[in-house]
């Protein structure tokens, strides 16, 4: 059976994975969630016409004529007087513009003269004034469904008086790390044993990307043990990620056990390097993503495939993962059969992203991650990629 192209694998996620149910949550708990509605401003922004700086509220038509000070307006404390011809009110940034005033003279152009002021420069109507509703009016939508809530959007929603939002539920994640040879860091190593990198990598990636602590289980290369662990994960999680056990070895039980548990295989094996044995299936809306055991391949599958699946589960709009464009700093070998996903260093000294190939790219290697900034997608072809050629990349 021919390998599935990487671009086709990403399309299968979009056609197969459906968004999780929605829920209404307090705004302060919504960071990182994806909107399921278009939240509307409860108040206009600004809420009232106000000063954009410290100065004096005046009538512009008074020109350079002396003014008498008749009051003060500070943020949260409006002046109790209206400004008439020949008058001014001392006003601070954010203060309500008093009735009668139509401009603010910044304090740098004003001289105090006992009970009054004199302007050294004339001001025009509207100068240093923020008008009520000039940013948006009450009832206006601040963002559309499918938008992930970052700190900036959360702040904008708060300023507009939005205290709860309808969002897609965050996915629950379970991780199964397989392998008789795997030992956790700190445990003694017997002959043939290796320290586990996949468990820490998977945990750190999900936590770093805002999904909280995944449930992690270590499973021996045993059918019964894997079936028990996978069954429990399918009952409790929305996304189940396994590492190891998906190739064609005598102890690669993930495809067999998944089929036995009613997980429908959607594809197995992708034309990419590393990560070829990737397995993807679903049961009742639950996603099982079987990753290879080599940690370099796990990293690639997280950045590309898990990212795409999570976006679908959360109803996020726009293509995910969100590839950027950069140029190669030197020529790079191509693979005629499989797309390569290569770790590189990014240099933005000249403004554009220049991508520099790093050594130690094999799927069992991770040491170059101390220097890697990018995962670069080099599509399968016969001809090497030339220096200066544009290629897509992801930050890692």
ZAKEKOL-247701 format. One line per 4 residues: number of its first residue (from 1); their letters; for each residue x, y, z of N, C-alpha, C. Coordinates in steps of 0.05 Angstrom, whole numbers. Example, Ala and Ser with C-alpha at 12.3 -4.5 7.8 and 13.67 -1.06 7.14 Angstrom:
2
1) AS) 264 -114 156 246 -90 156 264 -66 156 | 257 -45 142 273 -21 143 258 1 157
//
This chain:
396
1) XXXX) 17 -24 0 0 0 0 18 25 0 | 13 45 -18 30 68 -19 26 85 7 | 47 99 14 46 117 37 28 141 32 | 14 150 53 -4 173 50 13 198 50
5) XXXX) 10 216 31 24 242 32 17 258 57 | 36 272 67 32 288 91 9 308 88 | 7 321 65 -15 340 61 -42 326 62 | -43 301 52 -68 286 53 -75 278 82
9) XXXX) -55 272 98 -59 265 126 -72 289 141 | -62 313 136 -73 336 148 -102 341 139 | -107 335 114 -135 338 104 -153 318 118 | -143 294 124 -160 273 137 -169 283 165
13) XXXX) -152 297 178 -160 307 205 -183 326 202 | -182 344 182 -203 364 178 -229 351 170 | -228 328 156 -253 315 148 -264 295 168 | -247 287 187 -255 265 206 -261 275 234
17) XXXX) -246 294 244 -248 302 272 -268 325 275 | -286 321 294 -307 341 299 -301 356 325 | -311 380 327 -306 396 351 -320 384 375 | -308 388 399 -320 380 424 -344 397 431
21) XXXX) -360 389 450 -383 406 459 -373 432 470 | -391 451 471 -385 478 481 -394 481 510 | -383 501 523 -391 507 550 -386 537 555 | -402 548 574 -398 576 581 -381 577 606
25) XXXX) -360 594 604 -341 595 626 -336 624 633 | -328 630 658 -320 657 666 -296 666 649 | -295 691 642 -274 701 625 -246 694 636 | -243 696 662 -216 692 674 -206 663 670
29) XXXX) -225 645 664 -217 617 659 -216 610 630 | -219 629 612 -221 623 583 -195 626 568 | -173 634 581 -148 637 567 -140 611 553 | -134 612 527 -126 589 512 -148 574 499
33) XXXX) -173 579 508 -196 565 495 -203 578 469 | -220 564 454 -229 574 427 -258 583 429 | -264 606 419 -291 617 420 -311 600 403 | -334 595 414 -356 581 400 -377 601 392
37) XXXX) -373 626 398 -393 647 392 -377 673 385 | -392 693 377 -380 719 372 -388 737 396 | -371 739 416 -379 755 440 -382 785 432 | -402 797 444 -409 825 437 -403 843 461
41) XXXX) -394 867 454 -387 886 475 -412 895 490 | -410 895 516 -433 904 533 -434 934 536 | -411 947 531 -410 976 533 -394 986 508 | -398 1012 503 -382 1024 481 -353 1029 492
45) XXXX) -335 1030 473 -307 1037 479 -297 1059 462 | -288 1081 474 -290 1087 502 -319 1089 511 | -323 1086 537 -350 1087 548 -361 1115 548 | -343 1135 550 -350 1163 550 -328 1179 536
49) XXXX) -335 1203 527 -315 1220 514 -295 1230 536 | -269 1227 530 -249 1231 551 -224 1244 540 | -206 1251 558 -181 1263 551 -160 1241 545 | -144 1245 524 -124 1227 517 -97 1232 531
53) XXXX) -96 1254 546 -71 1261 559 -76 1281 582 | -56 1286 598 -57 1306 619 -57 1334 606 | -75 1351 614 -75 1378 603 -99 1394 613 | -112 1409 594 -133 1427 602 -156 1424 581
57) XXXX) -180 1419 591 -203 1418 574 -212 1447 567 | -214 1453 541 -219 1480 532 -238 1480 509 | -246 1504 501 -262 1509 476 -241 1518 455 | -239 1503 433 -219 1509 413 -223 1537 401
61) XXXX) -248 1547 399 -253 1573 387 -242 1596 403 | -235 1592 428 -223 1613 444 -195 1620 436 | -183 1604 418 -157 1610 408 -136 1613 429 | -121 1636 429 -99 1640 448 -108 1659 471
65) XXXX) -133 1664 473 -143 1682 494 -139 1669 522 | -133 1684 542 -130 1673 569 -156 1659 578 | -153 1638 594 -175 1624 605 -174 1624 636 | -197 1623 648 -199 1621 677 -204 1591 684
69) XXXX) -189 1581 703 -193 1553 712 -218 1552 730 | -236 1533 723 -261 1531 738 -265 1503 751 | -246 1485 748 -250 1459 760 -228 1439 752 | -231 1414 761 -212 1392 755 -228 1367 749
73) XXXX) -218 1353 728 -230 1327 721 -207 1306 721 | -209 1286 738 -190 1264 739 -203 1238 730 | -187 1218 724 -199 1192 717 -216 1182 740 | -241 1177 735 -259 1167 756 -273 1190 772
77) XXXX) -265 1215 767 -277 1237 782 -283 1260 762 | -307 1259 750 -313 1280 730 -315 1308 743 | -310 1328 727 -314 1356 737 -344 1361 739 | -352 1378 758 -380 1384 763 -388 1409 749
81) XXXX) -372 1420 731 -378 1445 718 -377 1441 688 | -390 1459 673 -387 1460 644 -367 1482 637 | -354 1478 614 -335 1498 605 -349 1518 587 | -347 1543 595 -358 1565 579 -335 1580 565
85) XXXX) -343 1599 548 -323 1615 534 -304 1628 555 | -278 1626 549 -258 1638 567 -252 1622 591 | -261 1597 592 -256 1580 616 -241 1555 608 | -231 1541 628 -217 1515 624 -219 1498 649
89) XXXX) -217 1473 645 -217 1454 668 -191 1437 667 | -177 1436 689 -154 1418 690 -164 1389 687 | -151 1374 669 -161 1347 663 -137 1328 661 | -141 1304 672 -120 1284 671 -128 1262 651
93) XXXX) -108 1246 643 -113 1225 623 -136 1207 632 | -155 1203 614 -178 1186 621 -201 1200 634 | -197 1225 641 -219 1240 653 -241 1247 634 | -266 1248 644 -289 1255 627 -286 1283 616
97) XXXX) -289 1287 590 -288 1314 579 -313 1329 588 | -309 1352 601 -332 1367 612 -350 1377 589 | -375 1382 596 -393 1394 577 -383 1421 568 | -386 1428 543 -377 1454 533 -349 1453 522
101) XXXX) -332 1435 532 -304 1432 521 -305 1415 496 | -287 1422 477 -285 1406 453 -256 1400 445 | -237 1405 463 -209 1399 458 -194 1398 484 | -170 1385 483 -153 1385 507 -126 1397 498
105) XXXX) -118 1417 513 -91 1429 508 -71 1414 526 | -52 1400 514 -33 1385 530 -17 1405 548 | -10 1395 571 1 1413 591 28 1425 582 | 42 1413 563 67 1424 554 65 1450 539
109) XXXX) 40 1457 529 37 1482 514 21 1503 530 | 19 1498 556 2 1515 573 19 1528 595 | 14 1553 600 27 1568 622 5 1574 643 | 11 1569 668 -7 1576 690 -3 1605 697
113) XXXX) -25 1619 701 -24 1648 708 -42 1652 732 | -33 1644 756 -50 1648 779 -75 1631 778 | -98 1643 774 -124 1628 773 -131 1620 744 | -113 1624 726 -119 1618 698 -96 1606 683
117) XXXX) -100 1603 656 -79 1592 639 -78 1608 613 | -55 1606 600 -52 1617 573 -39 1596 555 | -50 1592 531 -40 1573 512 -18 1586 495 | 5 1572 492 26 1582 474 20 1574 445
121) XXXX) 3 1553 441 -5 1545 415 -35 1541 414 | -47 1547 392 -76 1542 389 -81 1512 386 | -105 1503 394 -113 1475 391 -137 1474 372 | -140 1451 360 -163 1447 342 -184 1430 356
125) XXXX) -209 1432 346 -231 1416 358 -224 1386 356 | -228 1372 377 -222 1343 378 -194 1336 385 | -176 1356 388 -148 1349 395 -146 1336 422 | -131 1314 423 -126 1298 448 -152 1289 461
129) XXXX) -173 1284 445 -199 1275 455 -204 1247 445 | -213 1229 462 -222 1202 455 -253 1203 456 | -266 1199 434 -295 1201 433 -309 1175 441 | -331 1178 454 -347 1155 462 -353 1137 438
133) XXXX) -347 1111 440 -354 1092 419 -336 1093 395 | -314 1109 395 -298 1111 371 -284 1085 364 | -278 1069 385 -266 1043 380 -287 1022 372 | -308 1020 387 -331 1003 380 -354 1011 397
137) XXXX) -378 1005 387 -403 1012 402 -413 987 416 | -429 991 436 -441 969 451 -457 951 431 | -453 925 434 -466 906 417 -449 897 394 | -426 909 389 -408 901 368 -394 876 375
141) XXXX) -389 858 355 -374 833 360 -345 839 362 | -331 827 382 -303 832 385 -286 811 371 | -296 788 366 -282 766 352 -302 746 343 | -295 730 323 -313 710 313 -309 683 324
145) XXXX) -328 664 320 -324 637 329 -299 625 316 | -285 608 331 -261 595 321 -236 610 328 | -238 632 341 -215 648 349 -205 639 377 | -179 632 378 -167 624 404 -163 649 421
149) XXXX) -169 647 447 -167 670 465 -139 672 476 | -125 692 468 -99 699 479 -102 721 500 | -80 729 511 -81 750 532 -92 776 521 | -86 783 497 -96 808 485 -126 808 481
153) XXXX) -136 787 469 -165 785 465 -180 783 492 | -168 769 511 -181 767 537 -183 795 550 | -162 811 547 -163 838 558 -184 855 544 | -186 852 517 -205 868 502 -234 860 510
157) XXXX) -239 835 515 -265 826 523 -272 837 551 | -252 837 569 -257 848 596 -263 877 594 | -248 892 579 -253 921 577 -281 927 566 | -291 909 549 -317 913 537 -340 902 554
161) XXXX) -333 893 578 -353 884 597 -362 856 594 | -348 840 578 -355 812 574 -344 795 597 | -362 783 613 -352 768 636 -354 738 633 | -369 728 614 -369 700 608 -369 696 577
165) XXXX) -358 673 569 -357 667 540 -364 638 535 | -376 633 511 -381 606 503 -357 596 487 | -345 574 497 -321 564 484 -324 534 481 | -307 523 463 -306 494 460 -290 482 484
169) XXXX) -300 460 494 -286 447 517 -258 440 509 | -239 445 528 -211 437 523 -209 406 522 | -194 395 504 -192 366 502 -178 354 527 | -188 331 535 -175 315 555 -155 297 541
173) XXXX) -131 296 550 -109 281 537 -99 259 554 | -95 235 542 -82 213 555 -58 204 538 | -37 196 552 -12 188 538 -5 160 548 | 1 143 528 11 116 534 39 113 523
177) XXXX) 58 109 541 86 105 533 92 76 534 | 98 64 511 102 35 510 131 28 508 | 138 3 516 165 -7 512 176 -20 537 | 185 -45 534 198 -59 557 225 -47 565
181) XXXX) 237 -33 546 264 -23 550 264 5 564 | 241 17 567 240 45 576 241 46 607 | 259 63 616 261 69 645 260 99 649 | 247 108 671 246 136 677 273 146 687
185) XXXX) 278 172 682 303 184 692 306 180 722 | 329 171 731 334 167 759 332 138 767 | 319 121 750 318 93 755 344 79 745 | 352 57 757 376 43 748 371 31 720
189) XXXX) 392 31 704 390 19 677 404 -8 677 | 389 -28 668 400 -54 663 409 -56 634 | 423 -77 627 431 -79 599 407 -79 580 | 409 -62 559 387 -60 540 366 -39 546
193) XXXX) 368 -27 570 348 -7 578 357 21 568 | 338 39 565 343 67 558 326 85 575 | 336 109 579 320 129 594 298 139 575 | 275 143 587 251 152 572 253 182 567
197) XXXX) 251 189 541 248 217 533 220 224 525 | 205 203 515 178 209 504 158 218 525 | 158 205 549 140 214 570 144 243 577 | 169 251 584 174 279 590 168 298 567
201) XXXX) 174 289 542 169 306 519 139 310 515 | 124 289 516 95 291 512 82 307 534 | 90 302 559 78 318 581 85 347 577 | 110 353 572 119 381 570 105 395 547
205) XXXX) 102 382 525 90 394 501 61 402 506 | 46 384 518 17 390 524 15 411 545 | 31 410 566 30 431 586 38 458 574 | 60 458 559 70 483 547 50 496 528
209) XXXX) 33 479 516 13 489 497 -14 494 509 | -16 493 536 -40 501 550 -61 479 555 | -53 454 552 -73 433 556 -71 419 583 | -55 430 601 -53 419 628 -39 392 628
213) XXXX) -40 380 651 -26 354 655 -41 332 641 | -29 319 621 -42 295 610 -39 272 630 | -57 253 627 -55 228 643 -35 210 628 | -13 202 642 8 187 629 9 159 642
217) XXXX) 10 138 625 13 111 634 37 98 619 | 53 83 633 75 68 621 65 39 618 | 68 29 594 56 3 587 77 -16 575 | 79 -40 586 98 -59 575 89 -68 547
221) XXXX) 107 -80 533 101 -91 506 86 -117 509 | 61 -115 518 44 -138 524 16 -131 515 | 3 -149 499 -23 -143 487 -44 -137 509 | -45 -154 529 -65 -151 550 -61 -125 565
225) XXXX) -36 -119 572 -31 -94 587 -38 -70 570 | -31 -71 544 -38 -48 526 -68 -45 523 | -82 -68 521 -111 -66 517 -124 -54 542 | -115 -62 565 -126 -50 590 -121 -20 591
229) XXXX) -97 -11 585 -90 17 587 -104 33 565 | -106 22 541 -118 37 519 -148 39 523 | -160 18 534 -189 18 539 -196 40 560 | -180 41 581 -184 62 601 -181 90 590
233) XXXX) -161 93 573 -156 119 561 -179 127 542 | -189 109 527 -211 115 509 -236 122 524 | -239 112 548 -263 118 564 -261 145 577 | -237 156 580 -234 180 596 -224 204 581
237) XXXX) -211 200 558 -198 222 544 -210 227 516 | -205 251 506 -214 258 479 -192 252 458 | -167 255 466 -144 249 449 -126 231 464 | -120 208 452 -102 188 464 -78 187 446
241) XXXX) -55 192 457 -29 191 442 -13 168 453 | -3 151 435 15 130 443 42 135 431 | 63 126 444 90 127 433 101 99 432 | 110 91 408 120 64 404 98 44 398
245) XXXX) 105 21 387 86 -1 382 68 2 358 | 76 20 338 58 24 315 71 15 289 | 95 3 290 107 -6 265 100 -35 259 | 118 -50 248 111 -78 240 127 -99 254
249) XXXX) 138 -92 278 153 -111 293 135 -131 308 | 148 -151 319 133 -172 333 118 -162 357 | 127 -140 369 114 -129 393 101 -102 388 | 95 -96 363 81 -71 357 51 -76 357
253) XXXX) 39 -73 380 12 -82 384 -9 -60 381 | -2 -35 378 -21 -13 379 -43 -17 357 | -36 -21 331 -58 -24 311 -76 -48 318 | -65 -70 326 -81 -94 332 -100 -89 356
257) XXXX) -90 -78 377 -106 -73 401 -127 -51 395 | -120 -31 380 -139 -10 373 -162 -21 357 | -156 -38 338 -178 -51 323 -196 -68 341 | -184 -82 359 -199 -99 377 -218 -83 395
261) XXXX) -210 -58 401 -226 -41 418 -246 -24 402 | -248 -29 376 -267 -15 360 -259 12 350 | -233 18 350 -222 43 339 -220 39 309 | -233 56 293 -233 54 264 -207 67 253
265) XXXX) -191 51 240 -167 61 228 -174 79 204 | -163 104 204 -167 122 182 -143 123 164 | -119 122 176 -95 118 160 -73 106 178 | -54 94 164 -30 83 178 -7 86 158
269) XXXX) 13 100 166 38 105 152 36 129 133 | 52 149 138 52 174 124 80 178 110 | 79 189 87 104 193 71 119 217 82 | 129 214 107 144 235 120 168 223 134
273) XXXX) 189 239 138 213 229 152 222 251 171 | 223 246 198 215 221 211 185 219 216 | 176 196 226 148 193 233 132 176 214 | 144 161 197 130 145 177 108 127 188
277) XXXX) 113 112 211 92 93 219 68 105 233 | 63 131 231 41 144 246 15 130 240 | -1 126 262 -27 112 260 -48 131 270 | -71 134 256 -92 151 264 -119 137 261
281) XXXX) -135 138 283 -161 126 282 -180 139 302 | -206 132 300 -226 145 317 -246 124 327 | -257 130 350 -280 115 361 -298 134 376 | -323 136 366 -343 153 380 -333 181 385
285) XXXX) -319 193 366 -309 220 369 -283 222 383 | -273 200 395 -247 200 408 -225 195 387 | -203 208 391 -181 206 371 -158 190 384 | -148 170 369 -124 156 376 -102 162 356
289) XXXX) -80 173 366 -58 179 349 -34 163 358 | -27 143 342 -4 125 349 21 135 337 | 40 145 353 65 156 344 87 135 345 | 108 137 329 131 120 331 145 123 358
293) XXXX) 164 106 364 177 107 390 201 125 391 | 213 132 368 236 149 369 228 178 377 | 242 190 396 233 216 406 234 238 385 | 253 237 366 253 258 345 227 256 329
297) XXXX) 218 232 323 193 228 309 169 237 325 | 170 233 352 148 242 369 146 272 369 | 168 286 369 168 315 368 155 325 342 | 162 313 320 151 320 294 121 315 294
301) XXXX) 113 292 304 84 285 303 68 303 321 | 79 312 343 66 331 361 62 358 346 | 84 369 336 84 396 324 66 397 300 | 64 375 285 48 376 260 21 363 263
305) XXXX) 21 338 272 -4 322 272 -21 328 296 | -9 327 320 -25 332 344 -36 361 343 | -20 379 333 -30 407 331 -54 409 313 | -54 395 291 -77 396 272 -101 383 285
309) XXXX) -98 361 299 -121 347 311 -133 364 334 | -116 376 350 -126 392 372 -142 416 362 | -132 428 340 -147 451 328 -175 442 320 | -177 418 309 -204 408 301 -221 403 325
313) XXXX) -210 390 345 -226 384 369 -236 410 383 | -221 432 380 -228 456 393 -243 476 375 | -249 468 351 -264 486 333 -249 510 323 | -222 508 323 -206 531 315 -207 535 284
317) XXXX) -211 559 275 -211 565 247 -183 571 237 | -180 570 211 -153 575 199 -137 549 198 | -119 548 180 -103 524 177 -85 520 201 | -85 496 211 -67 488 233 -53 462 226
321) XXXX) -27 460 231 -10 480 242 -6 504 224 | 0 527 235 3 552 220 32 555 210 | 36 546 185 63 547 174 72 575 167 | 97 582 172 108 607 165 127 603 141
325) XXXX) 136 625 130 154 624 107 182 633 114 | 202 619 105 229 626 109 246 618 85 | 272 625 86 290 618 64 313 602 75 | 322 583 60 344 566 68 371 581 67
329) XXXX) 387 577 88 413 591 89 434 575 73 | 428 550 67 446 534 51 430 512 37 | 442 499 18 428 477 4 424 454 23 | 402 439 18 394 417 36 385 393 18
333) XXXX) 393 370 25 385 346 10 355 342 11 | 344 332 -11 316 324 -12 313 294 -11 | 289 285 -6 282 256 -7 262 252 -29 | 267 234 -47 249 231 -70 223 217 -62
337) XXXX) 222 203 -39 199 187 -32 182 199 -10 | 195 213 8 181 224 32 187 253 37 | 167 267 47 172 295 57 190 293 81 | 209 311 83 227 313 106 217 335 124
341) XXXX) 218 330 150 212 350 171 237 354 187 | 251 376 182 279 379 190 281 401 211 | 297 396 232 302 416 253 323 435 244 | 317 461 247 336 482 238 337 505 258
345) XXXX) 357 521 255 360 546 271 350 569 254 | 336 588 267 325 611 253 341 636 259 | 349 651 239 362 676 242 345 698 228 | 337 718 244 320 740 233 335 766 233
349) XXXX) 362 765 233 378 790 234 370 810 212 | 365 800 188 358 818 166 328 821 162 | 313 813 181 284 816 179 269 791 169 | 281 777 150 269 752 140 279 729 156
353) XXXX) 264 707 156 272 683 171 291 667 154 | 316 666 162 337 650 149 340 624 164 | 338 602 151 337 575 164 363 560 159 | 376 553 181 402 540 180 400 511 189
357) XXXX) 408 492 172 406 464 179 424 457 202 | 413 440 220 429 431 243 437 402 239 | 459 394 252 467 365 250 449 348 268 | 454 322 267 441 302 284 410 303 280
361) XXXX) 402 296 256 373 297 249 359 270 251 | 373 249 258 360 223 258 338 222 279 | 319 204 275 294 204 291 299 197 320 | 322 184 326 327 177 354 343 199 369
365) XXXX) 349 220 354 366 242 366 349 266 374 | 356 278 397 343 302 406 363 324 414 | 388 318 415 407 337 427 408 364 412 | 401 364 386 401 390 372 378 408 379
369) XXXX) 360 399 396 337 416 404 347 439 422 | 371 437 433 382 459 448 387 483 430 | 390 479 404 395 500 385 372 504 365 | 354 486 363 333 486 342 311 506 349
373) XXXX) 303 522 329 280 540 332 257 532 315 | 263 516 294 243 512 273 242 483 263 | 218 475 255 214 450 241 207 457 213 | 224 449 194 221 458 166 210 435 149
377) XXXX) 190 441 132 177 422 115 190 423 88 | 205 401 81 218 398 55 203 376 40 | 187 384 20 170 365 6 187 346 -11 | 176 322 -14 190 301 -29 195 310 -58
381) XXXX) 220 306 -67 228 312 -94 256 301 -100 | 263 300 -125 289 288 -133 312 308 -130 | 306 334 -132 327 354 -133 331 366 -106 | 356 371 -98 362 383 -72 350 411 -70
385) XXXX) 345 420 -46 335 448 -42 359 467 -42 | 356 489 -57 378 507 -61 378 529 -39 | 402 540 -34 405 562 -16 387 585 -26 | 372 598 -8 355 620 -15 327 611 -23
389) XXXX) 322 585 -24 295 575 -32 276 579 -9 | 251 587 -15 230 591 5 218 564 13 | 215 560 39 203 535 50 186 542 74 | 166 525 80 149 530 103 162 519 128
393) XXXX) 157 532 151 168 523 177 150 529 200 | 154 515 221 139 519 247 159 524 269 | 152 542 288 169 545 311 166 521 329 | 188 513 341 188 491 361 203 499 386
//
